């Protein structure tokens, strides 16, 4: 540390000398500005006189619809960032709009500030106003929240077919345990790619059927390193956010979340996310219904073009692994193969 400080001082001294030389060369009428530029202050004037604290503009990063207790109206938790020590006020439409709720920045950045959910609206525009001592008031950009047509009820577990709230909690605990176990399998490059793409893997769908929970891997880009194929959801979705969180969801959301997970497993709605160990190869995102077939194609694709046939033949000659997965809501399959000419992963839809 001392060496670095001494080295820094050798650079600072000549710079300061040149600055002082410029300061003494000015006209008398420019003395105040020159003194300020030299890091000095005029007699009787504090160095920071007139300076005002800089505020970090508030930013709304998300809003979640929850029902805290049976018989109470639905609530919205608004989360984001703002200046340390600030009070955050949530308004409708603009910072001059209706005040919906307020709280300290610690609440805004963690659990979220609670506001009442409107009963008869399908969308809501929110802005956050940050008020901190000694700093100008800042107003965030507008955040548009789409409200579901059906609001979660406190007993939504009944609608999901569970005999009790405890049964629904136990079902989600199994999902959460699978997610936690699956994350341990993920290599660092896959974790980083998921974070950049803001996606969450679905552990129960990201492995071969009827096999122990494990990664689906293969050398999909022919570089000799194992790549990873995952079934994912965006973090912006309600289920994606819940799968990525270590905290259990609100009881009112258990039913809708578990129903959505079943629907995706049966009918689709998830996306295939293939990420390679080579950072220069961009991840491939493709709609899928969340099921893998095998690491090698069981049969040639049906409606193949000559280019498709060449790609599959080239990838199948021991140079690359080929990933087979289901497409959409039908029983048709697709293949992920490496395009040697363009050096990208591509998909070929089957029958």
N, C-alpha and C positions, 0 to 999 in steps of 0.2 A: 504493500500500500504506500509506504514512504517513497519507494522508487517512482511509483506512478505520480505521486503528488509533486516530487521534485521535477520530474519530466514535464508535468503540466505547467509548473511555475516558469520554466524556461521559455515556454511559448507565450505565457501571459504577459511577462514583463515587457518585451518589445512592443506588443500590441498596445499595452497601457501607455507606454512612452509616446508612441505615435499619436494615440488619442489625446493625451495631454498637450502635445505640441499643437494639434489642431485646435484644441480648446483655447489656448492662449493667443492664437492668431486671429481670433474673430474680432469684430467691431464691438464697442461697448454696448450697443443696443442688443447684441446677440449673446451677451454673457449668460443670461439665465438658461437659454437653450443649450449653450456650450457646457455649462456646469452640469446640467441634467445628463447630457450625453456622456460625460466623463464619470458618471456614477456619483456625483457630488450634488449637494443641494445648496440653494441660495440661503444666505443667513436668515435664520428665523423661520424657514419653511421646512417642515418634515419631509423626508424623502418620498413618502407615499401619500402626501396630501392630495386629496381629491380622488384617489384610487378607490375603486369599488370592487368587491369580491366578485369573482367570475362564477357564474352558475352553470352547472351541467344541465343541459336541456333534458326535460323529462321525455322518456320514450316508453310507449306501451308496447310490450312484447307479446302479450297474449291475454285472452279472457276466456274463462271456463264457466259454463253453466252448471250449478250444483243446487241440490236441495238439502239444507242442513238437517232438518228434523221433520218427522211426520206432522202433517197439518200446517206447516209453515210454507209461505210462498217461496218460489225458486229464487236463488241468489246467483249473482255473477261475481266471480273473483277476477279482479283486474291486476295483472302483474307487469312490472317493468323496471326501469332504472331511473334514477334522479340524483341530484346533489346530496351528499352526506349531510344529515341533519335537517333536511328539508321536510316540509309538510306537503303532501301530494293531494290535490283535489281532482276528482273525476267529474267531468262535465259531459253533457250531451251536445254533440255537434261542434261547438266551439267553446273557447274558454269563457265566453260571455253567455253560454247556454246554461241550462238548468243544472244546478249542482246535484250530483247523484250520490256522492260519498266522498270521504276524505280519510286520511290516515298518515302516520309517519312513514318515512322512506323505508324503514326497516320492514314494515308490513308490506309495502308496495313491492319490495324486491324478494320477499320470501313467500308468505302464505297468500298474499294478494289482498287488495282493498275490496271489501264487500259492497255491492250495490244491488238494489232490487231489480229483478228481471221483469221487463214489461210483459203484461199479460197478452196483449193483442198486437204484437209487432213481429215481423219476420226478420228484421235486421235492426242494428243499433250502431250509431256512430259515436265513438268515445274519444275524448281528448283528456290529457293529463296536464294539470297546471302545477308547477313546482314553485313553492314559496320558501325561501331561506333567508335568514337574517343577514342583512348587509349585501344581498345579491339581488339583481333584478329578477322579476317574475318571468318565468319561461313557460311556454305552452308547447305541447308536443304536436306532432303531426296527427292527423285524424286516423283512428283505428276502426276499421269496419268489421263488425261482428255479425255473422249470420246465425240467427236463432233457429233451432229445429222446430218443425211444425208440432211435434209431440214433445212436451217438456217431461223430463224424468220425474216419475212419482216416487214418493218415499218408499212405497212397497213394490217397486218395479221388479224385485226378485220373484214376485208371484207371477207376473206376466211372462217371466223367463222360464217358468215351469219348475221353480224350486219350492220345496215344501216349507222352508223357513229361511230367514235371513242368515242364520248360521250356516245352512247348506250352501247358500250363494257365496258367503265369505270363504268357506272351505274350498269351493270350486275355483275361486280366484286365487287362493293361496297356492293351489297346484300350478296354475298358470304362472304366477310370480316366481315360484321355485324353479320351474322349467326355464324361465327367462334368465334367472340368476345363474343357473348351472350352464346354460348355453353361452352366456357372455364370457365364461372362463375359457371356452374353446377358441374364441375369436382372436386371431393374431392382431398385432398392433396396427398393421396397415389396413385391415378391414375395419377396425374401430375408428381409425382416423377418417376413412372414406365415408363411413356411415355418419359421422359427425359433420363432415363437410356437406354431405347431401341432405342432412337433417332427416334421417330415416331411422326406423326401428325395426330390427329383425323379429319375425314371429318364430319363436323357438320350435314350437310344436309342428310347424310346417316346413322348417328349413333343414329337414333331414329326410332320408329315404324312408318310405312307409314301412312299418313293421320291423324297424331296426332301432337299436338304442340311440338316444339323442346324441348326434355327432354332426360335425360339419360335412357339407357336401363340397369336396375339393377336387381339383384336377388341374393339369397344366393346360389351361385353355388358350394361352397365348404363345405357347411353344418356346418359352425361355428357360425351361428346366426347373421352374419354381412353382410351388403349389398355389393355385388361385382359389378363391372362395365364391360359392354361389349361395345366395340367401333369398328367402321370401320376406318382403318388407312392406311397411306402411310408412307414409310420411308422418313426421312428428306433429305436423299441423292438424292431423286427424285426432279425434278423441281417443280412439283405441290405440293409435300409435304413441300418443303421449303417455297413456296409462301403461303400456308395455315397457316403455323406456324408464319409467319412474320406479324408484325403490319404495315409495310411499304407497299404501293401499288406496284405492279410489274411494270416493264418498259412497256410502251405502246406496244412495239413490241411483248411482251410476252402475252398480254391479250388474243388474239385469240387462240394461242396454249393451254394456260392454261384452258380456258373455254371449248374448244373442248375436252380436256383430261378429264375434270370433267364430262362432259356429257357422254363420252364413258365409264368411270368407272361406272357411275350410271346405264347404260344400259347393258354393256357387261362384266363387271368385271375388275379385275386388282388390286383391293384393298385387304386388309387383315383384318381378324377378330382378334381383340386383346382383350382378356378377362383377366382382372387383378383383383385379389382378395384383400380384405382388410387385409388379413393375409399375412404379409411379407414373411413368410416361404413357401407360395405357389407360385411357379413361374408362370408368365403370360403365357397364351396360345396364340400362334400366328398360324393362320390358313388361307389359301387362301379362299376368299369368293367374291361374286360379289356385296357386299355392301348393302344387304337388310335383314332385320329381319322379321320373321314371327310372333312369339309370345314368351312369356316366358314359355309356356308349349307346349309340342309336340302335334300337332293336330292328329297325327296317328303314329302307330309304324313304324319303318324303314323297308324298303323292304329287301335288301340283308343282313340281320342281321345274325351274327354268334350267337351261344349260349351264348358266352361271352358278345356280344353286348346286347342281350336281357336281360341278368342278370343285366348288368349295368343300362340299362334304367329302368328296373323294380325296382331296388334298389333305384335309384335316384327319381323315381316317387312316392314313398310311403310317401311323405310329408317330407322326410329328406332333400332333396335338390331341388332347382329350376333347370329346364332344359331349355336351350336356343336353339331355333330353328332358323336356318339361311339358306340362299340359298348358294349353292355350285357351283363354276365355272360359266360358261356361260349358263347353262341349268336351267331348273325349278326344279332340284333335291334339296333336302333339307338335312341339316346336323343338328346334335344335340351336344351340349356341355353338358357333364355329369361328375359327380365326381366319380372317381374310388376309392372306399373305401379301397380296399386292398393296392393299391400303393400310395394312398393319393395324386393323381394328377388329373388335369382336362384332359379329353380326348374327342375326337370327334368321332361320329359315322355317317358315310355317309348314306344318305337315297336314295330315288328314285325320 
